[in-house]
Amino acid sequence: MLIKVEHLSKSYNNVTPIKDISCEINKGEVISIIGPSGTGKSTFIRCLNLLEKPTSGKIIFDGMDITAGVDVNKLRKRVGMVFQSFDLFSDKTIIENIMLGPCKLLKVPKKQAYDRAMELLRMVYLEDKATAYPFELSGGQQQRVAIVRVIAMNPEVILFDEPTSALDPTMVDEVLAVIKQLKKQKMTMIIVTHEMAFAKEISDRVFYLDEGVIYEEGTSEQIFDNPTKDKTRHFIRKMKDLNISFAVKSFDFYKINSQIADYACRYNISHNRVIQMYTVVEELVALKLLPALSAQTEVELIFSYSEKYEIIEGTISYKGECINPIELGDELSGQILKNAVKKIEHSYDTESKINTVSIEM
């Protein structure tokens, strides 16, 4: 066991994001921390290297209670942290950013620090950016450098605070690939993330935080496929949903398709499934439904992906008179839609006056 947390709490004035957290983390484990916003995920990992001072409780790192008093600089050499905002020094080149810590804090000779930095840049395919400045790199490249800068300090643990949240979806995979490499090297990592598919793939265990505690924990398969508690189930289901709401007058076909592409990238959804979702938007929504609705009508479109059963379910709901879009449009449009989905049904609630189209792909 490398880290043991006992009844940890953290309060700010009248807010207590962490009420009572206890856990154990073993050397070489990868722990993902998930949960709704505001439930103390980032606060928790910031406590682990004393960027936040706990209000009460203990954090025992490698047999030492760091909450009882410790040299913080020495601790942070052993427990590195990667932030969502990169935090590179803008006035220094990439190689200088990486060499700074080892030279100043670890007293590593410049030549040795340089060689190590270049080795790490080769590992993340950024050797050619060594003399560039941060502003010359993409967000994904900057985050890869931020990770390399931490690795250069030879930490025993790396904390990641939503390392991909500031990135364009097209850059996420390149950062996640570096973290996967670190897992192969048996690096102990604790990752706050909203990338659910990634968390499921890489984690040895998952902590779901809610109500200021670890509400549920287990293997990635248990938490993502068979959670035992209601809040966990609701959260996992919601995170796997793509929710799109719009008024008919503001319908943007290309924007919605872009959202579908991002969603598919996040959950590694196959190209064929993506085409099916595009077809639903084009043939059912754009060509059949919207011409039959008033410009002010609000429409909600939800796609839900199930990795376990490898299906996508969709619902389209809108209020007003009973309108069944399946029966509208020309024969060709209907045939294209029929070929794209396994099942499609329309229902109408006469009391609420809500139409619902249910789709299975």
One Martini backbone bead per residue (centre of mass of N, CA, C, O) as a GRO file, in nm:
protein
  361
    1MET     BB    1   0.093   0.038   0.025
    2LEU     BB    2   0.107   0.390  -0.047
    3ILE     BB    3  -0.193   0.496   0.022
    4LYS     BB    4  -0.364   0.644   0.313
    5VAL     BB    5  -0.702   0.729   0.389
    6GLU     BB    6  -0.843   0.909   0.685
    7HIS     BB    7  -1.106   1.089   0.731
    8LEU     BB    8  -1.138   1.307   0.513
    9SER     BB    9  -1.145   1.674   0.520
   10LYS     BB   10  -1.299   1.976   0.354
   11SER     BB   11  -1.322   2.330   0.420
   12TYR     BB   12  -1.517   2.630   0.312
   13ASN     BB   13  -1.651   2.779   0.528
   14ASN     BB   14  -1.978   2.662   0.425
   15VAL     BB   15  -1.805   2.446   0.266
   16THR     BB   16  -1.809   2.068   0.211
   17PRO     BB   17  -1.676   1.864  -0.022
   18ILE     BB   18  -1.529   1.702   0.216
   19LYS     BB   19  -1.625   1.473   0.471
   20ASP     BB   20  -1.551   1.134   0.425
   21ILE     BB   21  -1.241   0.994   0.338
   22SER     BB   22  -1.161   0.648   0.259
   23CYS     BB   23  -0.846   0.488   0.149
   24GLU     BB   24  -0.660   0.273  -0.082
   25ILE     BB   25  -0.330   0.279  -0.249
   26ASN     BB   26  -0.145   0.114  -0.478
   27LYS     BB   27   0.120   0.024  -0.627
   28GLY     BB   28   0.044   0.073  -0.978
   29GLU     BB   29  -0.218   0.207  -0.969
   30VAL     BB   30  -0.534   0.294  -1.130
   31ILE     BB   31  -0.728   0.582  -1.051
   32SER     BB   32  -1.060   0.680  -1.093
   33ILE     BB   33  -1.240   0.995  -1.074
   34ILE     BB   34  -1.587   1.035  -1.032
   35GLY     BB   35  -1.848   1.283  -1.090
   36PRO     BB   36  -2.000   1.540  -1.012
   37SER     BB   37  -2.005   1.855  -0.985
   38GLY     BB   38  -1.894   1.957  -0.663
   39THR     BB   39  -1.767   1.670  -0.509
   40GLY     BB   40  -1.433   1.690  -0.463
   41LYS     BB   41  -1.220   1.577  -0.665
   42SER     BB   42  -0.998   1.797  -0.679
   43THR     BB   43  -0.963   1.836  -0.378
   44PHE     BB   44  -0.863   1.557  -0.312
   45ILE     BB   45  -0.596   1.553  -0.489
   46ARG     BB   46  -0.481   1.818  -0.361
   47CYS     BB   47  -0.438   1.685  -0.082
   48LEU     BB   48  -0.217   1.464  -0.162
   49ASN     BB   49   0.001   1.735  -0.207
   50LEU     BB   50  -0.093   2.000  -0.042
   51LEU     BB   51  -0.257   2.220  -0.205
   52GLU     BB   52  -0.449   2.118   0.015
   53LYS     BB   53  -0.559   2.160   0.340
   54PRO     BB   54  -0.679   1.970   0.558
   55THR     BB   55  -0.910   1.972   0.816
   56SER     BB   56  -0.918   1.650   0.836
   57GLY     BB   57  -0.726   1.384   0.889
   58LYS     BB   58  -0.546   1.134   0.689
   59ILE     BB   59  -0.221   1.108   0.509
   60ILE     BB   60  -0.055   0.815   0.401
   61PHE     BB   61   0.281   0.821   0.276
   62ASP     BB   62   0.488   0.580   0.289
   63GLY     BB   63   0.426   0.584   0.623
   64MET     BB   64   0.354   0.901   0.612
   65ASP     BB   65   0.213   1.174   0.778
   66ILE     BB   66   0.146   1.462   0.596
   67THR     BB   67  -0.058   1.615   0.805
   68ALA     BB   68   0.179   1.644   1.045
   69GLY     BB   69   0.422   1.726   0.874
   70VAL     BB   70   0.602   1.854   0.586
   71ASP     BB   71   0.797   1.869   0.310
   72VAL     BB   72   0.650   1.985   0.035
   73ASN     BB   73   0.873   1.976  -0.182
   74LYS     BB   74   0.941   1.675  -0.139
   75LEU     BB   75   0.660   1.563  -0.197
   76ARG     BB   76   0.634   1.685  -0.499
   77LYS     BB   77   0.855   1.498  -0.614
   78ARG     BB   78   0.671   1.230  -0.558
   79VAL     BB   79   0.399   1.412  -0.623
   80GLY     BB   80   0.261   1.468  -0.909
   81MET     BB   81   0.106   1.726  -1.135
   82VAL     BB   82  -0.174   1.755  -1.363
   83PHE     BB   83  -0.326   2.004  -1.533
   84GLN     BB   84  -0.575   2.153  -1.734
   85SER     BB   85  -0.376   2.433  -1.798
   86PHE     BB   86  -0.060   2.322  -1.806
   87ASP     BB   87   0.152   2.550  -1.692
   88LEU     BB   88   0.350   2.685  -1.877
   89PHE     BB   89   0.632   2.858  -1.961
   90SER     BB   90   0.620   3.112  -2.196
   91ASP     BB   91   0.948   3.205  -2.180
   92LYS     BB   92   0.998   2.900  -2.247
   93THR     BB   93   1.100   2.635  -2.369
   94ILE     BB   94   1.034   2.312  -2.374
   95ILE     BB   95   1.310   2.213  -2.265
   96GLU     BB   96   1.314   2.416  -2.027
   97ASN     BB   97   1.061   2.322  -1.882
   98ILE     BB   98   1.171   2.029  -1.824
   99MET     BB   99   1.458   2.109  -1.684
  100LEU     BB  100   1.399   2.287  -1.437
  101GLY     BB  101   1.336   2.087  -1.205
  102PRO     BB  102   1.585   1.898  -1.209
  103CYS     BB  103   1.796   2.129  -1.173
  104LYS     BB  104   1.677   2.287  -0.918
  105LEU     BB  105   1.563   2.041  -0.728
  106LEU     BB  106   1.764   1.781  -0.810
  107LYS     BB  107   2.049   1.863  -0.927
  108VAL     BB  108   2.076   1.813  -1.224
  109PRO     BB  109   2.260   1.800  -1.476
  110LYS     BB  110   2.214   1.948  -1.775
  111LYS     BB  111   2.287   1.714  -1.964
  112GLN     BB  112   2.105   1.504  -1.825
  113ALA     BB  113   1.839   1.665  -1.849
  114TYR     BB  114   1.841   1.688  -2.155
  115ASP     BB  115   1.844   1.388  -2.231
  116ARG     BB  116   1.582   1.320  -2.082
  117ALA     BB  117   1.396   1.520  -2.226
  118MET     BB  118   1.437   1.402  -2.511
  119GLU     BB  119   1.337   1.120  -2.446
  120LEU     BB  120   1.047   1.213  -2.368
  121LEU     BB  121   0.977   1.353  -2.636
  122ARG     BB  122   0.996   1.098  -2.803
  123MET     BB  123   0.769   0.943  -2.657
  124VAL     BB  124   0.557   1.198  -2.756
  125TYR     BB  125   0.636   1.316  -3.040
  126LEU     BB  126   0.831   1.613  -2.964
  127GLU     BB  127   1.129   1.661  -3.055
  128ASP     BB  128   1.076   1.905  -3.270
  129LYS     BB  129   0.977   2.105  -3.006
  130ALA     BB  130   1.211   2.189  -2.810
  131THR     BB  131   1.250   2.510  -2.928
  132ALA     BB  132   0.979   2.578  -2.864
  133TYR     BB  133   0.689   2.743  -2.775
  134PRO     BB  134   0.388   2.707  -2.636
  135PHE     BB  135   0.229   2.888  -2.854
  136GLU     BB  136   0.324   2.675  -3.094
  137LEU     BB  137   0.121   2.481  -2.963
  138SER     BB  138  -0.102   2.273  -2.902
  139GLY     BB  139  -0.296   2.160  -2.655
  140GLY     BB  140  -0.204   1.863  -2.671
  141GLN     BB  141   0.100   1.924  -2.670
  142GLN     BB  142   0.111   2.077  -2.401
  143GLN     BB  143   0.009   1.839  -2.227
  144ARG     BB  144   0.240   1.649  -2.293
  145VAL     BB  145   0.454   1.830  -2.169
  146ALA     BB  146   0.336   1.839  -1.882
  147ILE     BB  147   0.379   1.537  -1.834
  148VAL     BB  148   0.684   1.527  -1.887
  149ARG     BB  149   0.763   1.723  -1.660
  150VAL     BB  150   0.679   1.526  -1.437
  151ILE     BB  151   0.846   1.274  -1.517
  152ALA     BB  152   1.132   1.417  -1.485
  153MET     BB  153   1.097   1.386  -1.153
  154ASN     BB  154   1.041   1.092  -1.065
  155PRO     BB  155   0.772   0.994  -0.966
  156GLU     BB  156   0.543   0.784  -0.782
  157VAL     BB  157   0.310   0.994  -0.840
  158ILE     BB  158   0.020   1.081  -1.045
  159LEU     BB  159  -0.180   1.367  -1.084
  160PHE     BB  160  -0.504   1.416  -1.246
  161ASP     BB  161  -0.681   1.719  -1.352
  162GLU     BB  162  -0.850   1.703  -1.604
  163PRO     BB  163  -0.644   1.678  -1.877
  164THR     BB  164  -0.894   1.724  -2.118
  165SER     BB  165  -1.097   1.974  -2.066
  166ALA     BB  166  -0.924   2.200  -2.252
  167LEU     BB  167  -0.984   2.028  -2.504
  168ASP     BB  168  -1.015   1.934  -2.802
  169PRO     BB  169  -1.143   1.639  -2.911
  170THR     BB  170  -0.900   1.592  -3.122
  171MET     BB  171  -0.675   1.595  -2.863
  172VAL     BB  172  -0.733   1.373  -2.651
  173ASP     BB  173  -0.593   1.106  -2.749
  174GLU     BB  174  -0.292   1.199  -2.723
  175VAL     BB  175  -0.303   1.212  -2.410
  176LEU     BB  176  -0.415   0.930  -2.340
  177ALA     BB  177  -0.175   0.774  -2.463
  178VAL     BB  178   0.031   0.856  -2.247
  179ILE     BB  179  -0.115   0.729  -2.004
  180LYS     BB  180  -0.100   0.441  -2.115
  181GLN     BB  181   0.207   0.423  -2.106
  182LEU     BB  182   0.230   0.455  -1.795
  183LYS     BB  183   0.080   0.198  -1.723
  184LYS     BB  184   0.291   0.003  -1.851
  185GLN     BB  185   0.509   0.132  -1.629
  186LYS     BB  186   0.359   0.129  -1.339
  187MET     BB  187   0.218   0.386  -1.273
  188THR     BB  188   0.094   0.583  -1.033
  189MET     BB  189  -0.258   0.679  -1.068
  190ILE     BB  190  -0.469   0.979  -1.036
  191ILE     BB  191  -0.793   1.037  -1.201
  192VAL     BB  192  -0.961   1.311  -1.306
  193THR     BB  193  -1.264   1.240  -1.500
  194HIS     BB  194  -1.493   1.251  -1.806
  195GLU     BB  195  -1.368   0.993  -1.946
  196MET     BB  196  -1.530   0.704  -1.946
  197ALA     BB  197  -1.395   0.512  -2.147
  198PHE     BB  198  -1.111   0.553  -2.039
  199ALA     BB  199  -1.159   0.473  -1.745
  200LYS     BB  200  -1.245   0.183  -1.809
  201GLU     BB  201  -0.977   0.094  -1.953
  202ILE     BB  202  -0.742   0.194  -1.726
  203SER     BB  203  -0.870   0.097  -1.464
  204ASP     BB  204  -0.861  -0.072  -1.161
  205ARG     BB  205  -1.016   0.168  -1.019
  206VAL     BB  206  -1.327   0.329  -0.900
  207PHE     BB  207  -1.435   0.654  -0.795
  208TYR     BB  208  -1.745   0.763  -0.660
  209LEU     BB  209  -1.838   1.093  -0.605
  210ASP     BB  210  -2.055   1.181  -0.323
  211GLU     BB  211  -2.148   1.357  -0.053
  212GLY     BB  212  -1.830   1.369   0.039
  213VAL     BB  213  -1.783   1.073  -0.077
  214ILE     BB  214  -1.731   0.740  -0.140
  215TYR     BB  215  -2.007   0.604  -0.268
  216GLU     BB  216  -1.842   0.427  -0.492
  217GLU     BB  217  -1.652   0.119  -0.546
  218GLY     BB  218  -1.445  -0.034  -0.811
  219THR     BB  219  -1.426  -0.171  -1.079
  220SER     BB  220  -1.475  -0.077  -1.393
  221GLU     BB  221  -1.690  -0.292  -1.456
  222GLN     BB  222  -1.873  -0.240  -1.214
  223ILE     BB  223  -1.930   0.068  -1.245
  224PHE     BB  224  -2.014   0.065  -1.564
  225ASP     BB  225  -2.204  -0.210  -1.566
  226ASN     BB  226  -2.266  -0.271  -1.219
  227PRO     BB  227  -2.398  -0.073  -1.037
  228THR     BB  228  -2.545  -0.055  -0.698
  229LYS     BB  229  -2.617   0.252  -0.709
  230ASP     BB  230  -2.826   0.495  -0.804
  231LYS     BB  231  -2.635   0.739  -0.858
  232THR     BB  232  -2.439   0.586  -1.033
  233ARG     BB  233  -2.631   0.496  -1.253
  234HIS     BB  234  -2.725   0.778  -1.337
  235PHE     BB  235  -2.448   0.893  -1.412
  236ILE     BB  236  -2.359   0.688  -1.625
  237ARG     BB  237  -2.599   0.729  -1.812
  238LYS     BB  238  -2.567   1.035  -1.857
  239MET     BB  239  -2.267   1.026  -1.970
  240LYS     BB  240  -2.378   0.842  -2.228
  241ASP     BB  241  -2.528   1.090  -2.320
  242LEU     BB  242  -2.683   1.273  -2.590
  243ASN     BB  243  -2.786   1.611  -2.556
  244ILE     BB  244  -3.035   1.778  -2.768
  245SER     BB  245  -3.146   2.117  -2.787
  246PHE     BB  246  -3.416   2.280  -2.984
  247ALA     BB  247  -3.536   2.500  -3.199
  248VAL     BB  248  -3.657   2.494  -3.505
  249LYS     BB  249  -3.533   2.779  -3.591
  250SER     BB  250  -3.227   2.667  -3.471
  251PHE     BB  251  -3.151   2.456  -3.658
  252ASP     BB  252  -2.826   2.264  -3.680
  253PHE     BB  253  -2.695   2.025  -3.862
  254TYR     BB  254  -2.380   2.059  -3.829
  255LYS     BB  255  -2.367   2.080  -3.522
  256ILE     BB  256  -2.491   1.804  -3.458
  257ASN     BB  257  -2.282   1.633  -3.612
  258SER     BB  258  -2.046   1.728  -3.437
  259GLN     BB  259  -2.154   1.612  -3.170
  260ILE     BB  260  -2.158   1.320  -3.266
  261ALA     BB  261  -1.854   1.296  -3.326
  262ASP     BB  262  -1.758   1.353  -3.036
  263TYR     BB  263  -1.914   1.123  -2.902
  264ALA     BB  264  -1.784   0.891  -3.065
  265CYS     BB  265  -1.494   0.948  -2.978
  266ARG     BB  266  -1.531   0.908  -2.668
  267TYR     BB  267  -1.674   0.593  -2.723
  268ASN     BB  268  -1.583   0.437  -2.974
  269ILE     BB  269  -1.773   0.466  -3.211
  270SER     BB  270  -1.870   0.351  -3.487
  271HIS     BB  271  -1.915   0.446  -3.808
  272ASN     BB  272  -2.192   0.312  -3.856
  273ARG     BB  273  -2.331   0.450  -3.614
  274VAL     BB  274  -2.290   0.737  -3.705
  275ILE     BB  275  -2.455   0.712  -3.966
  276GLN     BB  276  -2.719   0.649  -3.822
  277MET     BB  277  -2.741   0.920  -3.672
  278TYR     BB  278  -2.733   1.101  -3.917
  279THR     BB  279  -2.989   0.982  -4.048
  280VAL     BB  280  -3.187   1.064  -3.832
  281VAL     BB  281  -3.141   1.368  -3.856
  282GLU     BB  282  -3.207   1.394  -4.158
  283GLU     BB  283  -3.466   1.213  -4.216
  284LEU     BB  284  -3.640   1.257  -3.951
  285VAL     BB  285  -3.591   1.552  -3.863
  286ALA     BB  286  -3.542   1.742  -4.114
  287LEU     BB  287  -3.753   1.605  -4.333
  288LYS     BB  288  -4.008   1.523  -4.146
  289LEU     BB  289  -4.053   1.694  -3.876
  290LEU     BB  290  -3.994   2.008  -3.897
  291PRO     BB  291  -4.210   2.085  -4.122
  292ALA     BB  292  -4.453   2.010  -3.898
  293LEU     BB  293  -4.345   2.246  -3.724
  294SER     BB  294  -4.308   2.501  -3.539
  295ALA     BB  295  -4.060   2.734  -3.480
  296GLN     BB  296  -4.101   2.717  -3.145
  297THR     BB  297  -4.044   2.433  -3.116
  298GLU     BB  298  -3.930   2.200  -2.887
  299VAL     BB  299  -3.640   1.983  -2.911
  300GLU     BB  300  -3.545   1.647  -2.806
  301LEU     BB  301  -3.224   1.482  -2.833
  302ILE     BB  302  -3.136   1.131  -2.765
  303PHE     BB  303  -2.834   0.951  -2.709
  304SER     BB  304  -2.768   0.598  -2.622
  305TYR     BB  305  -2.487   0.412  -2.508
  306SER     BB  306  -2.414   0.052  -2.517
  307GLU     BB  307  -2.148  -0.145  -2.461
  308LYS     BB  308  -2.264  -0.415  -2.369
  309TYR     BB  309  -2.489  -0.424  -2.631
  310GLU     BB  310  -2.417  -0.252  -2.883
  311ILE     BB  311  -2.616   0.007  -2.859
  312ILE     BB  312  -2.851   0.256  -2.987
  313GLU     BB  313  -3.051   0.496  -2.835
  314GLY     BB  314  -3.342   0.693  -2.924
  315THR     BB  315  -3.489   1.027  -2.862
  316ILE     BB  316  -3.787   1.215  -2.956
  317SER     BB  317  -3.911   1.528  -2.827
  318TYR     BB  318  -4.245   1.694  -2.833
  319LYS     BB  319  -4.477   1.955  -2.825
  320GLY     BB  320  -4.827   1.894  -2.902
  321GLU     BB  321  -4.951   1.770  -3.147
  322CYS     BB  322  -5.009   1.485  -3.316
  323ILE     BB  323  -4.689   1.371  -3.455
  324ASN     BB  324  -4.586   1.137  -3.709
  325PRO     BB  325  -4.287   1.118  -3.880
  326ILE     BB  326  -4.288   0.829  -4.004
  327GLU     BB  327  -4.541   0.911  -4.206
  328LEU     BB  328  -4.361   1.110  -4.337
  329GLY     BB  329  -4.284   1.173  -4.640
  330ASP     BB  330  -4.118   0.997  -4.853
  331GLU     BB  331  -4.036   0.680  -4.951
  332LEU     BB  332  -3.725   0.704  -4.956
  333SER     BB  333  -3.687   0.816  -4.671
  334GLY     BB  334  -3.818   0.574  -4.529
  335GLN     BB  335  -3.618   0.357  -4.635
  336ILE     BB  336  -3.357   0.475  -4.517
  337LEU     BB  337  -3.450   0.462  -4.223
  338LYS     BB  338  -3.517   0.158  -4.209
  339ASN     BB  339  -3.211   0.071  -4.275
  340ALA     BB  340  -3.078   0.226  -4.010
  341VAL     BB  341  -3.287   0.072  -3.825
  342LYS     BB  342  -3.445  -0.157  -3.606
  343LYS     BB  343  -3.627   0.059  -3.440
  344ILE     BB  344  -3.957   0.236  -3.459
  345GLU     BB  345  -4.148   0.469  -3.248
  346HIS     BB  346  -4.470   0.617  -3.167
  347SER     BB  347  -4.583   0.849  -2.911
  348TYR     BB  348  -4.880   0.974  -2.713
  349ASP     BB  349  -4.956   1.219  -2.466
  350THR     BB  350  -5.260   1.363  -2.391
  351GLU     BB  351  -5.191   1.524  -2.130
  352SER     BB  352  -4.897   1.653  -2.211
  353LYS     BB  353  -4.844   1.662  -2.526
  354ILE     BB  354  -4.623   1.430  -2.590
  355ASN     BB  355  -4.386   1.341  -2.812
  356THR     BB  356  -4.244   1.006  -2.898
  357VAL     BB  357  -3.939   0.885  -3.036
  358SER     BB  358  -3.827   0.552  -3.076
  359ILE     BB  359  -3.485   0.419  -3.100
  360GLU     BB  360  -3.300   0.146  -3.264
  361MET     BB  361  -2.936   0.050  -3.350
   0.00000   0.00000   0.00000
